[in-house]
């Protein structure tokens, strides 16, 4: 059983520079911190690739949709969205903390709680929709600005292509990827020309949730 205190169950550039209107003003304002911090952060070498099977377990986030099933107890089998407060509502249990847990950890929490009402509950927790995994693209060097769902492995070039590709005057050799770390914001640089020439094969890095890609004119 999980004993960690996190699992406590509670009841109850120059050419006409301006932001593109394709991205909402609130979104761009919320991302402005990354842009400013990225200017001051040190450029880091590309992070190492993680081999399949060695990736960290999926962690549930706000707005994810979970499918809960309890064997032979269909009244507990529901689809539920993780609320902004990080909790989900479960029959009989009221509010249960889900954000920050892996599906396996949440399964153990719900199993233990339901044991008060059901003998040996067999609980399954599945992530039905991964809505919390987002990356962001900003700057006039990319056709569209905004948030992009990260539902599978995606690299810098794929993200830019998904958002319409580079604009004519984009600084393709100075694409910045800003990433939060325990010590602050880390900045990686992607040089499109060097990458195509085979001089920077590791610079087209795998993106992680929360990354911000900045492409300027």
N, C-alpha and C positions, 0 to 999 in steps of 0.2 A: 504493500500500500504506500501511497505517497504521503510523506509527512512534512514536506516543505511548507512553511508558513504562508506561502503565496496561494495555497490551495484552500484557504479558509472558506467555508461555505457560509453565506449570509442569507438569511431569510428576509421575508418581507421585499557704330561708325558713321558717318557724315551723310550719306545719301538718303535724305528724308528719314532720319532715324526716329522711330517711334515704335511702340509695342503694337504688334499685330492684333487686330480685333478678334481673331479667331480664338484667342485665349481670353478667358474672363478676367476682368480687372482684379477681383478678389484673389483669384489663383495666382496671378503674377505678383501681387503684393505679398502673398504668403511665401513666395519663392525668392523674394528679393534678398532675404537674409543670406541665402546660399550664394547668390551672385556676389554680394559684397565680401562675404567671408572668403570666398574662393579666390578673390583678387589678392588676399593677403596670405593665403596658405602656401606652403611649400609644395613644389611639384615632386611627386613620389614616383618611384619606379612601378611598372605594372605589377599588380598583385599576382601571386602564383595561381595557376589553374587548380581547381578542386576536381579530383577524379570522381567519376560516377560511383556511387556507393559510399562515398566519404563526405557527402554534403551533410550539413546540419539538419536535424529534423525540422519539419515545417512548424512554425509557431503561429498560432491563431491570432488574428488581428481584428480591429474594429471594421464592421461592414462585411466580414466574411459570412457566408451562409453555411450553416452546419446541418447535417442530417443525423439525427439521433434515433437509434433503434434499440429496443429492449425486447429480447427474445420472449415470445409468448405473451407479451404485454403491449398490444398495439396502441393502447391509449397513451403510451409514452413515446411512441415512434413519431417524431415530428421533424419539420424543417424549421430552423430558427436562425434569425440574423443576429450577429453580435452588435449590441447597441453601442453608442458613443461612450458610455461609461464602462465598456469592456465586459458587460455581463450578458447572460442569456436567461430567458425564462423557461423553466422546466416544470411540467406538472408535478404537483405535490411539494416540490423543492423551492418554488419561487425563484429568486435570483441566484445564479451561480456564476462565479468569475470564470471567464473563458479566455479573454485577451492575455497573451503572454504565456499560455500553456500550449504544449503540443497536443494533438488529438489523443495520444495515448495517456497523457497526464490528465486531460479532462475526463476521459473514460474512467480512470481510477477514482477521480473525485465524485463523479456521478454514481458510480457503482457503490462506493462506500456510503453515500448519502441515501441511496435507494434501499440499501440493506435494512433500514429501519422499517420499511413498508413492504418489501418484497424479499422472499427467501432466495438467496443466491442469484441476484439479477445478472443477466448476461447482456452487457451494454456494448454497443458499437457506436463510435463517433467518426463521421466522415466529413471532409471538407467538400461541400457541394459547389461553392463558388468562392474563388480566391480574390475577393474584391479589395483586400487590404494591401496587396502587393502592387505598388505604383512607382513609376519613375516619371521624371518631369523634363521637358525640353523647353528652353527659352532662348531668346535672341533672334535678331533679324536674319541670321545666316541659315535658319532652317525654315522651310515653307510654312509649317504650322507649329504654334506653341501650345503647350498644354500637358495634361497628365496622360500617361499611357499605362495600361494594365500589363503587368509582368507575369503572364500566366505560364510561360515556359522559358527555357534558357534563351536570353537575348543579348546580343553584343551591340556596341556603339553604332556601327554602320546599319544594322538592322533597325534600330530604334529611329535613326534619322530617316531612313528610307520609308518606314511606316508613317512618319509624319510629313511626308511629301518630298523629302530629299533636301539637298542644299539649294540655297538661292544663288543667283548669278554672282553676287559679290561676297559670298561667304568666305570667311577665313578658314579654309579647310585644313590648314596646317596648324591651327591653334584651337582645335576643339577641346574644351575643358570638361572633365567629368568631376563633379564635386560629390564627395562621400563623407558622411558623418562617421567619426570613430570615437572611441573613448577619450582620446586626447584632443579632439577638435575636428575640424574639417580637413580632409585629405584631398588633394587635387591631383588628378591624372591628366595627361595631355595626349590627345590623339592627332597624329599628323597623317592626313589622308594620302598625300603624295608619297611620303616615306613608306607608308603601309603598302600601297600599290606597287612600289618599287622593291618590295621585299626587305626594306631596311629596318622596319619596325614591326615585325610579325606579331609581337606580343601586346601591341598597343591597342588593338581592337578587343578590349577587355569584356568579360562577362559582367553584365550589370546586376546589381542587387537592389532590392526594394529601398526606395528613398533616394536613389542617385538622381542628381540633376545634371543634365547635359547642356552646356552653354555654347552656342555657336553664334559668333558675332560677324557683322559685316565689316 
